[in-house]
Amino acid sequence: MNPNIPNAALVPATLPRRLLALFYDLWAVIAIVATVGYVCQRATGGQLIATTGHVEAVWWYQPLQGLVLSAYFIASWLRGGQTLGMRPWRLRLVRVDGGKLRFVQALIRLLAGAAPLLLLELGRVFSTAVALWAVLIAWAICFAWALTNPRRRALHDVIAGTEVIRLA
């Protein structure tokens, strides 16, 4: 089967279902960030974040958070094609031919989906509000892609060659 031709037997997930699953995943992300923060705070004896004049975390804290969150999503997608948020909505991430995801596809999807977070750097030049709005608008564009795509694939799915399907 050609991996570039979508499998017509797969039922693509609707955008509202995908967004609800993403909302559920937000709670898992908050729990992971809080847990990693707690462990790091304990490991550094409370010296993780300095508040001398302005709040500043140690240099390795944000990359560690990103690495742990990336591991959560990639492991979930590779293990069963589902994150915690996708399970109650009966959604699964697959290749466009219906097969199981490959590591490279999961990594590409993660990087493409997280790319709008780079716009947070606008906060250094403009304001935090401008940076947050830029990220929100970029993500809206990425997901709005699913409204025009015949298989309801968001931009990061198109880039990675993946598709979110609804399970029967």
GIHURA-V388024 format. One record per helix or strand of 3 or more residues. SS is the DSSP state (A for helix, B for strand). FROM is the first residue (numbers start at 1). LEN is the number of residues. If there is no record, write none. Layout:
{{SS & FROM & LEN} {SS & FROM & LEN}}
This chain:
{{A & 15 & 29} {A & 61 & 20} {A & 84 & 4} {B & 91 & 5} {A & 103 & 23} {A & 128 & 21} {A & 155 & 6} {B & 162 & 5}}
